C-alpha cells in the first residue's frame, strides 16, 4: 500500500530528477560556442562567440601539442568515429574542430538512386548532430569529402544539400560546409546552384592551389571558402619517370612549397578565404609512406612543420629541422630516370645541414615500388622493406647492391637530429640484363621541373 508519505517522497524525487535534467541541459547549452560566418565590409569572417576566428588548421587528430606549438588552432576530421574523444581532447588543448560527416561515395558502391539508403544516411547524421552539437570545441560541420570524385550520378549534390538543410535545422549555432576534390568551373557551378544550404565551400587542392582564386573569380563566386587540404604537389600531377613512377618532392622542396603556397594562395585571399587545413597532420601510406604525412611513421615531425609555424606565427621554431642540400649517385648525371643493372653496386651520397648544428643521424631503406595504389586517399598497404642490399645504412654515403629481380624500386633516406627529420626518396628501375635484346623499352619522355 502506497501511503501519502511515500507519494510525497516520490514527488520530491521526480522534481529533483527534473531539476538535474534541466541543470545539465542548461550547462550544455551555456558551453556551446556560437559560430557564425559574416560578411564584414568586403571581407568574410568566421566568428566564434562574436570574435573573429581565422582557421590555422591541420587535417588529423594526433600530435596536438605539436600543432599548438606551431600556432595552429583547428583540426579537421572526415567522420564522427571517436568524435567524443576528439572533441574532448581538442577542448582540453584549446583547439576547435571541423567535424566531418562522411557522405558515402558512388565509387565505393553507394547508389544515390536508392532513396531509402539516401534517407537512412541523412537520418544517421541527424543522430550525430544531436549528439555533438553542444560541444564547446565544435567549430563547424564538414558535410562530405570528395564525394564527386570519379562519379556520374549528380543526385549526390541534392543529397548533400538535404543533409545541410537538416543540420541547419538541428544546429543553428554552427555553419555547414562541404568539400570537393579540387575545383573547376563545373564543380563551382554545382556548389553555387545546387547547395544553397552550404555556408562555406571547402576545396582540397595541392599543386593546383594557385588556380583556385582564378576559378573563384571567373565563376563569380561571392561566398566564403577555405582550403581544406593542401601541401605538397600531388602524386597525380607531378613529374614521372620513363616507367611511370611519380617523383616525390624531398622534404626540403615541400618546405618551400608550403611557404610559397600559403603566402601566395591562402593568406593573400583574405576577402573570401577564411583559412585552411594542412594535410596530413599524421602519417599514411598514399603512393609512398612519406608523400603527404607531416610526421614519419615513428611520429617524428618533418621539415614542413617548421614552414607551417612560420606561416601561422611569422617566426620559425628555435630548433629547426635538418635540411637536405642534395643527393647524388657516382657516375649518374640525373636521378630522375635511374636504371640500375641487377647485382651491380652503386654509391649514393646525401648532403644535409642543420641550422642548429645538431648531430645528424642517417637511415637508408629500400622498397619495391608500391603496387597497392588507389584514388581519393583510400587506404593503401605499404610494401615490405628489402633487407641486406645497403652497406653503410646509417651513414651519409652508402653502397647499394641492386636487387636481382627486374622491376621498380624506391630508395629512401632519412636525416634527423633526434627531434625532427628531413627525407627524400628516389625511384629506381632494375634491369636483369641490360645488354639483352629483350630488355624493356621505355617511351622517351621529357621531364618537366618539379613544381614548388
N, C-alpha and C positions, 0 to 999 in steps of 0.2 A: 504494500500500500504506500502510495506517494503522499507524504504529509505536506502541509503548507510550508514548513521549514525547508523541506527538500526542494520544493518548487522554487523557493526564493534563492536557494543556493545555485540551482540550475540556471536561473535567470541571470544571476551575477556572473556565473561562468561564461554564459553566452555573450554577455556585454563585454566582459574582459577580453574574450577571443576576438570580438568585433573590433575593439579598440586596438588590439595588436595588429590586425589586418590593415586597419586604416593608417596606423603609425608606419608600418612597413611600406605601404603604398606611398604615403606622403614622403617618407625618406627617400625612396627610389626616385620619385618624381623630382625632388629637390636636387638630387645628384645629377640628373640628366643635363647634359650640356646642350644649349640651344645653338644649332649650327645653321647659318643662312648663307646664301650666295646673293650678293647685292651688286648692282652697278652704281658705282660712286663716281660721278662725273663721267669720264670716258674710260674708266677702268673697272673691271670686275674684281670683286674682293670676296674671299671666303671669310666669314666671321664666326668666331666661337664665343658665345656669350657676349656678343657685341664688339669684340676686339678683332682686328684684322689678323688673319692667320694664313701665312704663305707656306705651302707644303714643301718641306725639305725631307723627302721621303725615300724609303727603300722597300723593295718587294721582298718580303721574307719575315720570319718570326723569331730568328735566332740572333745571338750576338748583339743584344740590345744595348749593353753597356758601351760597346764599341760605337754603335750608332749615336748614342748620346754624346760621347767624347768627340765625335766628328761633327757635331752640330745638327744632327738630324732630329726631326720632331714627329714623324709619322711613319707607320708601317702599313703595308698593303697585304691582304690575304686574297686568295682566289675562291675560297669557300668557307663554310662555317664549321668545318671539322675542328675540334678542340677550341671553338670560339670563346668559350668562357675563360679558359686558361689564358688564351692570347690577350683578351681584353683586360683581365685582372692584372696580368704581368705588365701590360702597357700602362695601365693606370698607376701601378706601383712605380714605374720608371718615369712617369710624367710624359708619356707618348700618346698620340692619338692613332686611331685605326680606321683605315678604309676597309670595311668588312665586305668581302666578296660573297656573292650569291652565284654559285656555279650553274649557269644556264647550259643545259645539255647541247651537244654538238651533233649536227647531222652526220658529220664524218665519223662519228662514233656509233652511228646507228639509230639516233633519235629521229622519230618521224613527226614533223610538225603538221602533218595532215591528220594525225591521230588526236582529235580534240580531247579525248579523255585523258591521255597522257599529258598533254599540254596543261589542262586544268589541274591535274594532280601535281605537276611541277609547281604551279603557282600556289596552290594551297599548302604545299610543303614549305615554301618560302614564307608564307604568312605566319606559320608557326614559329619560324626562326626570327622573323621580325618582332613578333610579340615577346619572344624570349629575351632578346638582347637590346631592344630599342631604348631602354632606360639606362644603359651602361654609360658612365661618365667618360669612358675612353673612346666611345664611338664618334667618328668624325662624319662618315657618310657611308652609303651603301653602294657597292660596285656590282651592278646587275649584268653579269655575263662577261666573258673574256674571249675574244676572237671567235665567237660562235659563227661568224660569217666566213671563216677560213675554209676554202675548198667546199663551199656549199652550193646548192642550187635552189632550195625552197625559200623564197623570200618571206614566207609566213613567220619566220623566226623574228622578224622585226616587230610584227604585231604582238607576238608573244612577249617580247622584251618590254614593249610599252605597256602591255596589260599588267605585267609584274610591277613596273614603275608606278603605275597608277594605284595599284593596291598598296604599295609601300608608302606612297604619299598619304593615303587614307589612314593607314595603320600608324604611321610615324611622321607627323608633320614637322618634327624637330630636327630632321637630318636630310640633307639633299640626296637625290638619286643621281647615279652616274652609270655609264656603260662604256665598254672598251672594245675597240676594233683592232684588227691586225694591220697596223699602218693606216693610212688614209689616202683617198683619191677622190676625184670628182663624184664617182658613182656612190661610194660609201658615204661621203659627206651629204649627198642628196638624200639618201635613206635616213640618215640621222636627222636632217632638217625637216623632212616631210612625214616620216613615219614614227618619230619618237618625241612627240610633244610633251610627254611627262618625264623626260630625262632632263635633269637640271644642268649636268656637267658632262661634256664629251671627253672621254679618255682615249688616248692614242698610244699604242705600243709601236715604237719605231727605233731603229738602230742606225745603220749607215745612211738611211734616208731621212733622218730627223731634220735636216736642213730644208727639206721640201715641204714640211708641214705648214709653215707660215704662208707659203705660196698657195697651197691648196685652200687654206682657210680664207685667204684674201680673194682668190679667184672665184671661190664658191660663195662669196659674200656672207660667210657665216659670222654672225654678230655675237654669239654666245660665249660663255666661258669654256675653256678646255684645259686639260692637263696632259702631260706626257707620262703615261702610266707604266711604261717600261722603256728604258734607254740605256745605252752603254757602248760596248764595242761594236764594230762592224759585224753584221750577221754572217753566218757561215754560207748562206744562200746568195749573198750579194758581194762577196769578196773574190779576189784573185784565186784561181785554181791552177793546180799543176797540170801537166800534159795528160796525166792519168786520172784527172778529175777530183783530186783531193783539195779541199779548201785550205788556204794558207792562213792560219790564225795569226792575229797580231800578237806581238810579245806584250808582256805586262807593261813595259815602258811605253810602247806605242799606244796601248789602251789608256795609260795615264794621260797622254797628250790628247787622245780622243775625248775623254771625259771633260777635261778642262775646256777644250775648244768648243765642243758641242753644247755644253752648259752655257757658256758665255754668249755664243752666237745664236743659239736657237731656243733657249729656255729663259734665261734671265733677261734677254733682250726683248721679250714679248710681254711686258707687264700689263698691257691693256686687256688681254684676254687669257693669257696663260697664268693659272693660279698656283703653279708648282709642278712637281714631278716626283717620280719614284725610280731610283736607280735599280738596275736589275743585274745580278741577283744577290740579295743580301744573305748569302749562304753559299752552297756548292751543289752542283748537279752534273751528271753526265749528259751533255747535249752536244753532239758531234764529237767533242773531246771532253775530258774531265775538267778543263780549265777555261773553256771558251767564255762562259757567262758568269761564273761564280766570282764574287768579290772576296771569297775565302777559299783556302785549299781544303782538301778532304780532311786534313787534320785540324782545321779550324783556324789556320794562320791567316791574318789579314794580308791582302795584296797591295801593290803599289797604288791601284786606282782609288783606294780609300783615302789616301793622302790627298789625291786630287779632289775628291768629294768634300773633304774637310775644308779645303781652300775655297771651293765653290760656295759652301754653306756659311763659312765664317770669315773668309778673307785672309786666313793665315794657315800655314802648314803646321802639323804636329811637331813637337820638339824632337821626337825620334822618327826619322824618315825611313821609309822602306829602301832596301837596296835598289839599284837601277842597273839595267843591262845596257852596256855600250855596244857590244857586237857579239856575234857568234860566227865562227868560221870553220872550214874544213880544209886541211892542207891539199893543195892541188885543185881546189874547186873554186871557180870564179863566182858562182852563184849557188845558193842553197834552195832556190825555188823549184828547181826541177832536178833533184839529186837522185841519180840512178846508180846503184851500187852493184858490184859483182858478188854473188854469193860466196861466202867463206873468205872473202878478202878483208884485210884490216884497213881501217880508215881512222884518222885522227880528227878530233873536234876540240875546239877551244872556245870557251865563253869568257868574255871580259865584262866584269861588273864593278861598280863603285858603290860606296856608301857615304852619304853626306855627313854622317856622324863618326866616320872612320871605325865603325864596328867590325869585329872579326866576322868573316863571312863563311858560311857553310854551303857545300855544294852537294847536289844529288842528281844523278842522271838515271833515266829509266827508258826502256824500250818496250813498245807495244805493237801488236798488229793494228792496222787501221781498223777502226770500229766498223762493223757491218750492220749493227743494230741502230739504224738512223731513221728517225721519224720526223713528223712535221708538227708545228704548233706547240712545241715544248713537251710533247708526250714522253712518258718515261722510257729511257733507254738503258741498256746494260753496258757496263764498262768491260772492254776486252781484257783478257788475262795478261799480266806482265810477262815479259820474256827474260829469263834469268841467264846468267853466265856468258853474255856476249859483250859486256862492258868491262874494260880494265881501267882502274883509276876512278871508280864511280863516285868517289867523294872528293874529287879534286876539280879544278877549273879546266883541266885538259884530260881527255880520255882517248883510249883506243877502242874503237867499235869493230868487232868481227861480224860482218854481215851475216844474217841468217842464211841457212842453206835452202830454205823453201822460197820459191819465187812468189812475189806479191807485194802488197802495200803495207808500209810500216810507219811509225811515228816515233821520233826520238825527243824526249822531254829533258829539260834541265831546270832545276830549281835552285835559287840562291837566296839564303835567308841569314838574318842577323840574330836568330833565336826568338825574334818577336814578329817580324814581318818578312814577306817573301816577294821576290821577283821570279819570273819564269819565261820560258819560250819553248816552242816545240817545232820540229822540222819534219815535214812529210818526206818519206823515202820510198823508192821503189827498188826492189832487189830482183836482178836477173840471174837465173841459174847459169846460163851460158851465153854471154853477150855476143859471142862470135858465131852462134848458130844461125843458120838461115831461117829458122823457125822462131826466132826471138820476137817478142811482142812489138808491134809497130804503133807508135803514138802519133796522133794527129798533131801537126805543128800548131802552136798557139802562141800568140803574142801576149806576154804578161803585162798587165797594167800595174801602175804603182799602187801600193796599199792606200786605202782611204783612211785618214785620221779624223 
